[in-house]
Amino acid sequence: MRKLRALLIRLRGLLSFHRGEDDFAAELESHVAMHTEDGIRAGLSPEEARRQALIRLGGAEQTRQAYRERRGLPWLETLVKDLRFGVRMLAKNPGFTAVAVLTLALGIGATSTVFTVAEAALLRSWPAREPERLVKLNTISPQGPDSLFSYPDYQDLAGQSRTLEGIAAYARHVKILQVGTESQSLLDDIVSPNYFSVLGIEAQLGRTFTAAPGTKDEKTVVISDSLWRRAFGADPALVGKQIRLTGKSYTVLGIAPPGFHGLQRGVPSDLWIPAATELPSAEITDRKESDFELLGRLRPGVTAEQARAELDTLGKRLSQAYPAVDKARNIGLVSERERLREAWIMTLFVMTAVGLVLLICCANVAGLILARADARRKEIAVRLALGATRLRLISQLLTESLLLASMGAGLGLLLAVGLFKLQPALLPPMEIAVGLDLHLDASVIAFTLAVSVLAVLIFGLTPALQASKVNSVAALKGEVHGAGRAARRPSVRTVLVVGQIALSVLLLTASGLLVRSLVSSRGIDLGFDRQKHLVFFDLSPDIAGYNTVHSTAFLEQVEARAAALPGVRHASLVQRVLLSDSGGEAMRRVSIPGVQLPQGQPNVPIMFNVVDSSYFQTMGTRLLQGRGFTAADSPTSAKAVVISQAMAKRFWPDKSALGQQIVSEGTVCEVIGVAENAKIIHVHEAPEPYMYFPLAQWPHGEATLILEAAGDTRPLVARMRSEIQGMDRNVPFQVRTLHSLMQQAYWSDQMGAGFVGTLGLLAIFVGTLGLYGVVAFVVNRRSQEIGIRMALGAERGDILRMVVGHGLKLAAIGTGAGLAASLLAMRLLATMLYGVKPTDPIAFAGSAALVILVALAASWIPARRAATIDPMKALRTE
């Protein structure tokens, strides 16, 4: 209580500083007057009496200072004074301040931006109440880990689990929203009725689903806040009304709260539809349709280990009860703590690269501060001579560094906000709007503040310690301390520049490897001819009310008209497009007579596609054995299948696959051909078994029309749009080109190479500034020496070689250190490289050559200035 009262008194004294000073001055003067009168009465003269009175009080100024320290907060007052002094000093040197702040803004801004992306993509918790109690369910089977379950599996697990308070199921689909005459594609989640209750999410308007959402004829939907605002003008009367989705009417039950976009990061959902009313009864009860992800909520007091043990038991029960589907499949979970641990590991890996750039920026600013401290040697010496302690000097210099970091952090956050707006331009071309929710929140601001404090310690502490070691006598005499040793002993600035160059080489080498990997990836055989002029029309006649028979007729008519257009070489219908987001991972369970499957399983899931007879010719996919589909493969003929080379080698390694039979979904199919392996989902995948079924035998309500043009596809797209709209304007369609498809396929590789490459270029730019500063500083310190050399007959070329040689020497040392570090660090990139070794000599040599060339340019400018020094002026300089 006494300490609190003392603190309050000090705070009150600090706030009423000037009034307290005046009152104390008056009181002090009254005491001096009283003692002076006593001295006069003792026979002293007035002057002597006042002098004795001041001596008795111990000195007026010392008394005032002791009073200030007792009634206020001296450390806070000192900080305020240091801040004011620091602002004045930085304002006196606007060039230095601008360069330092901009350099720090680049480093802090880049670091904050990358952290924001990592936080949005990896570190943000589930958008739910008490997210720490949520667990993600997964499976492990002989085919590998998976996170997809069938709806019957969900119902069994949800009904039998006692450690989980609830389990929510959700599956991603696409719907087309029709408002008036306009339509747009939206991502929707088909969910279990307890989806929102498990998450703890309440609707802002209306309500969410109940355990009994309705009958098949009562289709309901919950829509997102963003869709409600952009498509319906935030109309509160929308709840209870019907909207059109993919040609059907749905009643809007409620509006989700702002900011909630489902559970898949970067791919926001706008609609939630209950599975019981959306899916066909056959799919609801079919254990072979694994389409749902499961998220569970732990009961209070239950640990993840207890839930994991129970799920393992439940998984064994399912395996025994349904061996045709669930045999040899184990069920487990990933807790929120485990997920965040893995996310932090990935985040730290990404942050390491941008952290190197921040380190380079800090080293550069530290070099600038050291150069400025050299110019302030006389000022610092005077302050030491007047009684300032070294700790007091370090404190004041660190305060200036804190000001620089604060301004750099503020500008860096503005830079980060600007970079957030570039997200749409950096995303791959997609039919559906995707993107992360990037914004400045408390965690990002706290991270930026922490980075700023760390930056102060990195770039401010060493220069402060170095500057406070001034030789006061030499500095007051105007002597240049250590000038004769400048070229012989490496300074702190030199070490910092060498470190910057080494880190720059490390980042440039990494970017070179990733670029080389990207180039190598461009040469991968994709299983089709990427040189063709292909355009894709995604058609959905079922949305316009066509049944399967009419959809098939409509699609065939569209294909026939397209094939007759001038400039069309080939036309083909296909259910799925390779390397796109149109369901490449769709699988069918297949059993193979006479072939023993892994662990005695009766069937295995294999990816598939449904294509027409001209598909292989249109795409340029080669048939290695047998034949493709023809008109003879009709609905009434024997079922046929073309398989990939990988599937033939997997199941019939010692004999021909032609004529062999497979059983797909209970239907016997004969292998009539073997096609070359194609990339199905991403370009770096290993060859996997794949099946092609004829479209005539497996009709579908949706398909993609692929057209091969003889030249430019733009005129063909315009003509084809007119053809489709002329046939039926109500049939929605979307257009893609092979170019956009390739952009999407290589997007992740391009982003990786671009990210590290940008960091490398930024690092070499900042490192170049540092090297230029060191060489220019050396030229300035050695101007007298250069003048003497020129007076004694040194030629201009000699001076150029001397100065440039000094810069290249530093660059060579830094490059050597950077290459040595790269040999060790690049092994961490091995899993991200394709067709390139982590020790690729071209990438190493390229980064070294680039750094040396840049160093040459950075050294040339101060070298030219040194070569133009007037010997007489240099010799007269003190």
N, C-alpha and C positions, 0 to 999 in steps of 0.2 A: 504494500500500500504506500509505503514511504517512497519507494522507487517510482511508482506511478505518479505520485504527487510531484516529485522532482522533475519527471519528464514533462508533465503538463506545464510546470513553471517555466522550463526551458523553451517549450514550444510557444508559450505566451510571450516570453521575452524575445523570441525570434521574430514573431509577427509584429510586435510593437518595438522594433529595434531603435528607430530614430527617437521616439519619445523617451524610451529608457535611457538612451545615450544623453539626451538633454538633461533629464532628471539627475542622472549620476554625475554629469559635469557640474551641475549646480551644487549638488551635495559635496562633491570633492572640493570645489572652490570655497565652500563655507568652512570646511575643515582647514584648508590652507590659510584662510583669513584668520581663523581662531588661533592657529599656531603662530601666525605672523604677529598678531597682537601680543601673544605671550612673549615673543622674542623682543618686541619693541619695549614692553614693560621691563624686560630684563636688561635693557640698556643697549640693544643692538640697533643698528641702522635699519630702516625699512627694507632696503635691498637685501641685506644680510639676513634679516629675520625671515624674509620670504624664502631665500635659498635654503636656510636651515629647516624651514617647514617642509619644503619639497623633499629634502633629504630624509627627514623623519618619516614621510609617507612612503619612501622607497622609490620615488620617481613617478611622476604623473602618468606617463604613457604606459609604463609597466603595470601600474595599478588599473588603468582603464582596460588593458588587455586581459588581466586576471579576472576583472569583473565580467567582461564579455564572455569569457570561457565558462564562467560559473552560471550565467543567466541564459545562455543560448546553446546551440549545437555547433560547436566549432568545426566538426568535420563537414557538416552540411554547408556552412558558410564558406569553408575552404573550397568545396566542390563547386559552389556557385561562382566563386571568384575564378577558379581554374577554367570553368566553362566560358566565362566572359572573356578571359585572356586568350583562351584557345580560339574563340570566334574571331577576335581581333587579329590574331596571328594568321589564321587561315584566310581572312579577308585581305590581308596585306600581300598574300601570295596566291592570287586567283588562278594562275596557270598550274601551279603545283596542286592546288585544291581540286581543280577540275579534272586533271589527269588521274589523281588518286581516287576521287569519288567515282569517276566513270569506270575505272579498272575494277574497283570493288563492286560496283553495280553489276558489271558483267558476271563476275564470279558468284555473287550472292543471288542475283536474279536467275542465273542458270541453275544453281543449286536448289533454290526455292521452287522453280518450275518443275524440275524433275521429281522433287519430293512430293509436290502436289499431285502429279500424275501417278506416282507410286502409291500415294495415300488413297487416291480415288479408285485405283485398279486393284490394289492388294490389301491395304491396311485398314480400310474402312470396314467396320463391323456390319453384320447383317442389319438391314433396315427393319428392326423389330424391337419389341419390348424385351428387356433383359437378354441381349444377344449372347451373353456369355453362357447361357443355358442351352443354346442351340447346337445341334450336332448334324453333320452331313453324313448320310448313309451311303455306303459303297459296297461293291462286291469284288471278289477275286476268284477267277475261274482259270482253267487251263489256257483260255484265250488271252488272259491278262486282266488287269484291273479295269473296272467299269463303274459307272455311277448311275446306270439306267435300270429301271425295274418295270415289270408289267403292273397293270392296275390290280389284278388279283393278288400279286405279291404284296402290294401296298396294303390291300385290305386285310390280308392275313397278318402282316406285321403290326399294323395299327390295332387290330383286334386282340392280339395275343401279348403285346408288350406291356409289362408292368413297370418298367423303369422309365419309360418315356411317357410324359403327360399327354402327348399327342404327336402324330406324324402327318405332315402335309406333303401332298404329291403335286407336282407341276410339270407340264410339258410344253415346249415352245412350238407354236404354229404361226401361220400367217393368215390374216383376214383382210378383205378389201372393204373399206368403209365407203358407203355411198350416201352422200349428202347432196340432195338436189341432182344436178346434172354432173357433178364432179365425184371422182372416186380417188382413193389413196390406199396404198398398202400399209398395213399396220401389223406389228407383232403382238400376238396374244398368247396368254398362258391358259392352257386347259388345266384346271386345278381340282383338287378334292374339296368337298364342301367345307372342311374345317381349315382351309388354307389361311384365311385372315385371322381366325381365332388362335391358331397355333402361333402365328407371328405377333399376335397382340395388336393388330391394326384395326382401327375403327374408321368407318366412313365419315367424311366430313358432311356429306348430305346423303340422305337415304340410309340404306343398310347394306351389309355384306351378305354372303350366303349363309344358309342354315343347314342343318344336317339333312333336311329333306327339301332340296331346292326346287322341286317341281317335277312335272312329267316331261316326256319327250316333246310334247307339243308346246310346253311353256319354257321357251328359251330365254335365259336371263344373262345379264352381263353387268360387271362393274367396270367403270372406265376411269382412266387416270385424270388427275387434275389438269395436266398440260393439254391432253386431248379435249377435255371439256371446255377449256378456254379457247384453244385455237380453232376448233371445228364447230363448236356450238355457242361461242360467245359467252361462256360462263352462265348459261341460262339455268337458274335454279329450278325452273319448272320441267327440266329434262327428266328428272327422276320420275319413274312411272310411265314414261313415254317409250315408244319403240323406235329403234334405229335399224338401218339395213346393213347387214354384214354378210358379204359373200352371197348375196342374193336371198338371204333369209332375214326374218324380223326377230329382233331381240328386245326384251324389255329391260330398260336401265334400272337396276336395283339401287345403285348408289354411286357416289363419286369418291374415289380414293383420296387420302389426304395429300396435300402438296408435298412434292419431293419423293413420293413413293413410286418407283418404276419397276417393281419386281425384284427378283433375286439374282439376275444375271448381269454382272457389271459390264458397262460399256454397250450393252444391247438392251435398251429400255423397252419394257412392255407398256402398252396403252390399254389393253383389254384383259379382263379375267373372266373366264367362262367355266361353269361347273362341268366336270367330266361326265357326270351321270346323264345330263341332258344333251351333251354335245356329241359324244362318241357313240358309234353303233353298238348295239348289244353284243355283237360278236367280238368287238375289240375290247369291251369292258370285261369280258370273261375269258379272253384269250391270253394265256401265259406266255405265248411266243412273241407277243407285241411288247417289247421292252422299250418304252418311250418316256417313262416318267423318272424324274429325279425326286429324291425324298429328303426332307429336312425334318428332324425331330426335336422336341423340347424335353429336356431332362426334368424329372420331377424334383421338387425341392428336396435337398439333402442327398440326392443320388449322384454318384460320380460317373465320369465317362467310362471308367474301367468296368464298373458294374453293368452299365448299359451295353458295353462291348461284349461282355461275357454272355449276357442274355441274348443278344442278337446272334452270337455264334451258335447258341443252342437252337434258336428259332430257324436259323439258316439250315442247320442239319435236319430239322424236321421237314422243312420244305423240300430239301434234296431227297429225302426218303419218300415223301408223299408224291412228288412230281419228278421222277428221275428223267423223264423225257426232256425236260427243260432245265431243271435246277440241279441236276446231278453234278457233283464235284464243284459246287459253287459255295463259297463262304461269304458271310455278310459281316461287315464291320462298320466302323464310323470314324469320323474325324471331328474332334472337338474344336470349339472356337479357339481355345488356347493353342492347340496343335496347328490349326490353320494359320493363325497369326505368327507362330514361330517360323513356319515355312515361308510365309510372306515376308517377314523381316529379313530372312536370309537372302531372298531374291532382291529385296529392296537395297540391302547393303551392297550387294554385288553391283547393282546399277549405280548406286550413289558413289561407289568408289571412283568410277570414271569421272563423274562431274566434280567429285571432291578434289581430284588432281588439278582440275582447272582452277578451282577456288584456291588451292595451295599455290599455284603459279601466280595468280593475281595478288595474293597476300605477299608473296616473295617480292613481286615487282613493287608493290607499295612500300614494303620495308626498305627496298633499295632507294626509293625516292625520299623516304624519311631520313635515311642515313646521309644522303647527299645534302638534304636541307639542314640536318644537324651539323654537318661540317661547316656550313655557312653561318650557323648560329653559335660557333664555338666561343666567340668573344662574349656574346650575351650570356651564355651559360657560365663562363668563367667569372663574369662580374657578379652574377647571382650567387655563385659559390663563395666568392670573396666577401660578399655582404652577409654571409652567415647561413645561407640556405643549405639544408642537408641534402645528401644524395637521394634519400628516400623521397624528400619533398619534390625534387626535380623529376624523379621517375614518375611520381604521381601526376605531376602537371603534364608531362609529355604523354603519358597514357591517356589523360583526359582529351588531349588533342586527337589521339588515335581513335578514341571513342566517338568523338564528333565526326570524324571521317567515316567510321563504320556505320554510324547512324544515318548519315546522309546517303552512303552507299546502299544501306539496307532499304531506305525509303525509295530511292530510285530503282533499286533492284526489284522491289515488289511491283512498282509500276511497269517495269519491263516484263515481269512474270504475267501480269494481267494482260498485257499486250500479246504475249506469246499464247495465252489461253485462247485468244480469238483466232489464232491460226489453226486450231484443231480441225475444223471442217476441211481445210485445204490439204491437211496431212493424212486424212483418213482414206482408206481404200474405197474405190467406187462400189457402192452397194445399192441394192434396190430399196432397202429399208434404212431409215435414219438411225445412225449409231453414233456413239460418242460418250466420253466420260463426263461426269458432272464436275467440272473444274472451277473452283472458286476459292477465294481467300477465307478460310475459317480460322478458328482459334488455334487449331493444331499447326496450320501452316505458318501463322504469325509467330507462334511460340517457337517453331523450328527456325524461322528466320532470325528471331532475336538470339537464339542459342548460337546460330552460325555467326552472327555479328560479334557476339562476345568472344567466340573462338577465334574469329579473324583478328580481333584486337590483340588477343594473346599471341597470335602467330606473327602478325606484322608489326605490332607496337612494342612488345616487351624487349626484344633484342635491340632495336634501335635506341630505346630509352636507356637500357643498361649501357650501351656503347657510348651514347652521347654524354651520359653523366660521368664518364671517366676522363673528362677534359683536364689537361695539364694547364692549370690556371695561369701560371707565370708565363709559359710560352704563348698561350692564347692572348693574354693581355699585352704582350710585346708585339703581337701581330705575326708571330712565326707560324709557318705552315707545318703542323706536326706530322712528321713521318713522310714528308714529300719525297725525300730521297729514297725511301723504301717502298714507294707506291708501286713501282714496277717489279719489285723483287719479292715482296711478301703478299700473299693473297689476302685481300680484305674480306670483311663480312659481305659487302656488296658483290664481290667477285664470286664468293661461294654461293650466294643466293641466285645469281644469274646462271651459274653452271647447273644448279639444281633445277631452275626453270627449263633450261634447254633439255636436260635429261628427262624430265617429266613430259615435255613436248614430244620428244622422240618416242617415248613409251606410247602416248596416245596416237601419234601418227602411224606408228607401226601397227597398232591394233586396228585403226581405220583402214590401213592398207590391206591387212589380211581379210577384213570383212568385205572390202571392195573386190578383192581378188576372188573371194568365195562367191560373191554375187555374180561376177562375170562367169565363174565356173558353173554356177547354178543355171545361168542362161543357156548353157550348152547341154543341159540334161535332156535326154530323150523322154518326152512327155507321153509318148504313145499315140500322138496324132501330129499332123503337119501344122506347125504354128505359122508357117509362111503363107497360108491360105487367107483369102479375104472372106472371113466368115462373119455372119451376123445372126443373132439369136432373137427369136420372137417368142416370149413366154405367153401362151394362150390359155385362157380359163373359160371355156364355153359353159361349164357347169354353173358358173356364177350367174350366167344369163338365163338359167332355168333349163338347160339341156340335160337330159338323162344320158347314161353311158352310151347308148346306141346312137342317139342324135349327136353327142359330142364326137364320137368316132367319125361319123359321116361328115360333120362340119370340119374336123381337122384334116380329113382326107381331101376335102374339097379345097381347103386353103392350100394344102401342099401341092395339089394339081395346078392351081392358078399360079402359085409361086414358081413352079418349075417351068411354066410357059412364058414367064416374063423375060424380056431381052436382058442379057448380061448375067443370067443365072446359069451356073454350070451344073450344080447339083442341089437338091432339096431333100431334107430328111426330117422325120419326126422322132423325138426322143423324150423319154420321161424325165431324165436327169442329165444335166450338163456337167462334164468333168471339171474339177477344180473350181466349182462355184458353190454358192450357198443354197442350191436347190435339192438338198437331200442326198448328198454323196455317201453318207454313212448308213443309208437304209440297207437292211439286211434281211435275208431269208434263211430260215433253218433248213439245212440240207442233210440228208442221209445218203450214203453211197454204198450200194450193195457190193459186198465182197471186200470192202476197205475197212480196216480196223481204225476207228477214230481215237483221239487222245483220251486216255483213262476210261476207255469203254463207253464213251458217251454215244447215245443213239444218233445224235445229229449235231451239227456245228453251224453257227451263224456265218454267212458269207455275203458280202456286199454284192449288189446286183444293179442292173439297169434294164430298161425296156426300150427297144429301138426298132426302127423299121428296116426294110430291106436295103435302103441306100445309105444307111448310117456310116458304115465303114469306109465307103468310097467318099462320102462327103467330108468326113473328118480326116481322112488320110491315115486311118489306123490299118496296119497291115495284118492280113490273115496268114499265119505261118503254116497252118495245116487245114485241110478240109475246105469248107465253103461258108459263105455268109447266108443270110436269110433271103428267100425268094418268095414269089407269089404262091409257090406250092406250100409254104408254111402257113396254112390257113387255119381258122378256128376249128375246122373239122378234121384236120390232119394230125398225125402224131406230134406230140409236143417236142420242140427242139430247143437247144441251148448252145450258145457259143461261149467258151470259157477262156480265161486268160492263160498265158504260158505258165505263170506262177501256180495256178490251180492245177494244171496238168502235171507239173513236176511234183507238186505236193502229194497228190493222191494216186497218180499213176507214173511213178518215177522210172519204172523199168519197161514200160510198154506204151503204145500209142493210146491217147485218150479218145480218139475218134471211135464212135460206136459204143462207148461206155454209157452207162445210165446213172442218173442221179435222181433223187426223190426230193422235190421242192414243194413244201407245204402240202404233202400227200399226193403230188402229181409226178408221175414218172416222165422224165425228159431225156432225150438222147443227145449226146454230144456230137454236133455236126461240124464244128470248127474250133480252132485254137487261134486266138488273136494275140498280138504282141501285148506285153504288159503296158498299162497306162497309169498315169498318176491320177488318183481318184479324188483325194481330199487336199493334199499339199504336195509340193514339188519334191520334197526331200524324203518322202515316205519310201520304205522298202517295198519291193513288189509283193503284193498280196493277192490271194485268190479272188477272182471277180467273175461274174456271170452276166451274159447278155441274153435276154429273152425277146422273142419277136412280138412286136406291138399288136400284130393281127391276132395273136393267141392270148394276149393279156391286155385288153383295151383299158383305157384310163380316161377319166373326164378332163384331165389337164395334160398338156404336152408342150414341148418347146420345138418350134420350127427352126431348123438350121439351114441357112442358105449360103452357098458358096458363090461369091460374085467373081466375075472375070477381072474386075478392077476396083475402082472406088466404090465403097458400099453406100455412100450417102444418097445418090440417086435411087438406088435400089430400096433403101429404107423408106423414102418418100412414096415410091410407087406401091410398096407393100402395105404401108399404112392405109392408102386409099383402097386397096383391094379388101383388106379386112373390114374396114368401116363400111365399105359398100355391101359386104355380105351381111353383116349384123353389127350395128353401132353399139349394141349393149354388151358385146363380148369384150371384156377388158384384156389388154395385152401390154407388155413391157418389152423394150428393145435393149439389147446389149450387143457389143461387138467383141471380137476376139482380143482386140487391144485392151479394152477395159477388163476383160477376163484375165489377161496376163498381168495387168496392173494389180489386180486383187490377189493373184496367186503369188506374186513376188513382193507384196507390200511389206511383209514382216522383214524380209531380207534387206529391202531398200531402207526401211526405217532404222534397222540396226546399223547398217553402214553409214547412213546419213547422220544418225545421232552421234556415233563415235567420231565420224569424220568432222562434223561441226565442232565438237569439243577439241579435236586435234588442231584444226585451223585457228580456233580461238586461242588455244594454248600457244601456238607458235607465234601468233600475232602479239600476245602479251609478252612472251619471251623475247621477241625481237625488240620491243620497246625497252625491256630491261637491259638487253645487250647494248643497244644504242646508248642508253643512259650511262652504263659503265664505261664504255669507250669514250664518250664525250666527257665524262668526269675525269678520266685519266688524262685526256688531252688538256683539259683545263688545269689540272694539277701540275702537269709537266710542261706548261707553256714556256717557262724559263729554260728548261733543259732543251726543248725543241729549238728555241731561239739561239741558244749557244751552238747547237749542232749546225744550224743553218749559217751562223756567223763563221763557223770553222770550215765551211765548204760543203756541207751536206746538201744533196740535190733534193728537189721536190719529190722525185720518185722514191728516194730513200725514206723520207718521212711517211709517204703513203704506205710503203711496204711495212714500216715499223708499226704504224697504228693498225692497219688492216691485219697484220700478222698477229697483233695482240688479240683482236676480236676473234680471228679464226682459231687461235689457240684455245680460247675459252670455249668456243663452239665445238672444237674437236674433243676437248675433255668431257663436256656435257653430252655430246653425241655418243662417245664411247661408254659413258656410264649408263645412258639411256638404252643403248643396244644390249648391254649386259643385263640390265633389269628386264628388258623385253624378253630375253631368252628364257627367263624364269617365269615371268607373268603370263606370257602368251599361251602357255599350256592350259590356262584356265578357259581359253576360248575354243579349245579343241572341239567341244561338242556343238559349237555354233558354226563351225567351218565345214564347207563342203568342197571336196576336190583340192584343198590347199592344206599344207602342213603348217603347224604353228611356228615352224622355223623357216618358213618360206623365204629364200634369199632375196627375191625381188622386192617383197614388202619391206624387208630390213634395209636393203640398199636404197630403195626409193625414199624412205623416211630420212635416212642419213643424208642423202644428196640434197633433199629439200631444205633441211635444217642448215646445211653448210652454205647453200646458195642464199638463203635468207640472211644468215649471219654475215655473209660477204656484203650484201646490200646495206645491212644495219651498220657495219663498220666503215663503209665507204664514205658516208656523209660526214662524220666527224674527222675522218682521215683527210678529206679534201680541205676542210676548214683548218686542220693543223698544218697542211702544206702551204697555206696562204698566210701564215703568221708572219708579221713584220719583226725581224730579229731585234731591231732597235727598241720597239715598243715592248717586246717581251722581256728584254734585259732591264728596262727601266721599271718594270712592275715589281712591287715589293711583295 
